[in-house]
């Protein structure tokens, strides 16, 4: 998936998939650079080291970006127990609203029946 074209599109998705889809190809580039056969001459050895460093830095940057996206998710700083408490409270609010909706619906039906 291509990156969003506007800041509005980017703000709508706090965890864009395209940011994470880049990780695997970057990791593959690092592995390929590391697994290339060591060249015989010094100049090519330096080039290979440079390629490894570049691929590694790119991967490191992508991982850092992905981590910051995950860390910025709402509620990501909460402990699991706290998250469970919030979910429980939200379910209670939902259940209360559903009871009021059912009560209102019954009252509405009784009013129309008269």
Secondary structure, 3 states (H helix, E strand, C coil): CCCCCCHHHHHHCCCCHHHHHHHHHHHHHHHHHHHCCCCCCHHHHHHHHHHHHHHHHHHHHHHHHHHHHHHCCCCCCCCHHHHHHHHHHHHHHHHHHHHHHHHHHHHHHHHHHC
